[in-house]
């Protein structure tokens, strides 16, 4: 499952927003069993995980943690506690809980960005600010790819 592209949408006064149809089609084609929403660990945006992807992420954290690893257990707890199940209504809208809107600085306009097997939900202004920062993509990719071939 791969999501690509970025699509702007409007949030109504109740916090509902249409998930872009191109993303919904991927979810339907892959027969996704549900969606999980949480704030991103690094950026001020939200991440929408298909249930299967969420389960794999939680399993990966759990596999690296034992019950006597205080930091690991705390990280797992915080990661899972910050998440919420999301359902789409018959029109393809999701309700973003108020606390998530506030945490991500979302008011009326959002930008959905497909990032591999997840969908990021940004305030449109924050997404534009991020993309207007100096372009370091080439340098970052060069460093990452050379690290893989030259450890």
Backbone torsions as a table, in degrees:
resi	resn	phi	psi	omega
1	UNK	NA	121.8	179.6
2	UNK	-134.1	128.3	176.1
3	UNK	-106.6	134.2	177.0
4	UNK	-136.9	157.2	176.4
5	UNK	97.2	173.8	176.2
6	UNK	-139.7	137.9	-172.7
7	UNK	-137.9	131.1	178.1
8	UNK	-87.1	149.4	178.1
9	UNK	-150.9	167.7	179.1
10	UNK	-110.5	142.2	176.0
11	UNK	-98.9	131.6	178.1
12	UNK	-82.1	177.6	-174.8
13	UNK	-64.4	-19.7	178.2
14	UNK	-91.0	-4.0	-179.8
15	UNK	92.1	15.2	179.6
16	UNK	-92.1	145.2	179.1
17	UNK	-146.5	143.3	176.4
18	UNK	-76.9	125.4	172.1
19	UNK	-73.3	130.8	-176.6
20	UNK	-52.1	139.5	-176.2
21	UNK	-60.3	-34.2	179.6
22	UNK	-63.3	-35.9	177.8
23	UNK	-74.6	-39.5	178.4
24	UNK	-62.3	-37.9	179.2
25	UNK	-62.3	-40.2	177.6
26	UNK	-64.0	-44.4	179.3
27	UNK	-61.2	-41.7	179.6
28	UNK	-68.4	-43.5	-179.3
29	UNK	-61.3	-39.1	-179.3
30	UNK	-84.4	-0.5	-179.6
31	UNK	52.5	47.7	179.6
32	UNK	-59.5	139.8	-174.6
33	UNK	-88.6	-1.1	-179.6
34	UNK	156.5	179.7	-178.0
35	UNK	-132.8	145.8	176.4
36	UNK	-123.6	136.0	179.5
37	UNK	-118.4	135.9	172.9
38	UNK	-154.4	162.2	176.0
39	UNK	-71.3	143.9	178.0
40	UNK	-63.5	149.8	-178.8
41	UNK	-72.1	-32.8	-173.4
42	UNK	-108.2	-34.5	-173.3
43	UNK	-112.6	164.0	177.2
44	UNK	-88.6	68.7	176.7
45	UNK	-146.6	174.2	177.6
46	UNK	-106.6	153.6	177.1
47	UNK	-123.6	128.4	177.6
48	UNK	-102.8	115.8	-178.2
49	UNK	-105.1	128.6	165.7
50	UNK	-60.6	145.8	-174.6
51	UNK	-50.7	-41.6	-177.5
52	UNK	-65.4	-38.5	179.2
53	UNK	-69.2	-42.8	176.8
54	UNK	-57.8	-48.2	-179.7
55	UNK	-58.5	-41.2	179.2
56	UNK	-64.9	-38.8	178.5
57	UNK	-64.9	-46.5	179.5
58	UNK	-64.0	-41.3	177.8
59	UNK	-61.1	-39.2	179.7
60	UNK	-65.0	-41.3	178.1
61	UNK	-68.0	-44.0	-179.6
62	UNK	-61.5	-39.1	-178.7
63	UNK	-65.0	-24.0	-179.0
64	UNK	-98.3	7.4	-174.9
65	UNK	-129.1	138.1	170.5
66	UNK	-115.6	167.0	-172.5
67	UNK	-66.6	-12.5	179.6
68	UNK	-106.0	12.5	177.0
69	UNK	-100.3	97.6	-173.6
70	UNK	-58.4	-48.3	-178.7
71	UNK	-64.5	-43.3	179.9
72	UNK	-63.4	-44.9	179.0
73	UNK	-64.1	-40.0	178.8
74	UNK	-64.7	-41.6	178.6
75	UNK	-63.8	-44.9	177.9
76	UNK	-60.3	-46.8	-179.3
77	UNK	-58.8	-47.9	-178.7
78	UNK	-66.1	-38.6	-179.8
79	UNK	-63.4	-47.1	-177.3
80	UNK	-74.3	-39.3	-178.2
81	UNK	-66.6	-25.2	-179.5
82	UNK	-84.9	12.9	-174.9
83	UNK	-115.0	157.1	179.4
84	UNK	-146.5	139.1	175.2
85	UNK	-70.3	139.0	-179.0
86	UNK	-125.7	138.6	174.0
87	UNK	-121.0	149.6	175.8
88	UNK	-93.9	139.8	176.0
89	UNK	-78.4	179.8	-175.4
90	UNK	-62.9	-20.4	178.5
91	UNK	-91.8	-1.9	179.9
92	UNK	90.4	16.8	177.9
93	UNK	-94.9	150.4	170.8
94	UNK	-121.3	150.3	176.4
95	UNK	-97.2	119.3	176.8
96	UNK	-92.4	117.8	-179.9
97	UNK	-56.6	145.4	-175.5
98	UNK	-52.1	-42.4	-177.5
99	UNK	-63.2	-34.4	178.1
100	UNK	-71.1	-38.7	176.7
101	UNK	-58.5	-44.4	-179.1
102	UNK	-67.1	-44.4	-179.2
103	UNK	-61.4	-33.9	-177.9
104	UNK	-94.6	-0.9	180.0
105	UNK	67.8	28.8	-178.1
106	UNK	-90.3	130.1	176.6
107	UNK	-114.9	-78.6	-176.0
108	UNK	-119.0	-22.2	-177.3
109	UNK	-123.8	136.0	178.6
110	UNK	-125.1	161.6	171.1
111	UNK	-127.0	122.1	173.1
112	UNK	-87.4	129.2	178.1
113	UNK	-124.9	120.4	177.1
114	UNK	-77.8	121.8	-179.5
115	UNK	-128.4	93.6	179.2
116	UNK	60.6	-112.8	-175.5
117	UNK	-103.5	17.3	176.0
118	UNK	-132.2	167.3	177.1
119	UNK	-122.8	121.0	175.9
120	UNK	-89.2	144.6	178.6
121	UNK	-122.3	112.0	-176.4
122	UNK	-113.1	155.8	162.9
123	UNK	-67.1	141.7	-177.1
124	UNK	-58.1	-40.4	-178.9
125	UNK	-63.2	-43.4	-180.0
126	UNK	-66.0	-39.2	178.7
127	UNK	-64.4	-42.2	178.6
128	UNK	-65.4	-39.4	178.4
129	UNK	-63.9	-42.6	179.4
130	UNK	-61.3	-45.1	-177.0
131	UNK	-75.2	-13.5	178.5
132	UNK	-92.6	-4.9	176.8
133	UNK	-64.1	158.7	179.4
134	UNK	-52.5	137.2	-175.3
135	UNK	-77.1	111.4	178.5
136	UNK	-112.6	11.3	-175.4
137	UNK	-56.5	-49.5	-177.2
138	UNK	-60.3	-47.0	179.9
139	UNK	-62.9	-43.8	-179.4
140	UNK	-64.2	-44.0	179.2
141	UNK	-64.7	-41.2	178.6
142	UNK	-59.3	-46.0	180.0
143	UNK	-63.3	-46.1	-179.1
144	UNK	-62.3	-46.0	-175.5
145	UNK	-71.7	-34.7	176.5
146	UNK	-69.9	-32.5	177.5
147	UNK	-64.0	-36.4	179.1
148	UNK	-67.1	-39.8	-176.6
149	UNK	-92.4	-20.6	-179.9
150	UNK	-128.9	76.3	-175.1
151	UNK	-64.3	NA	NA
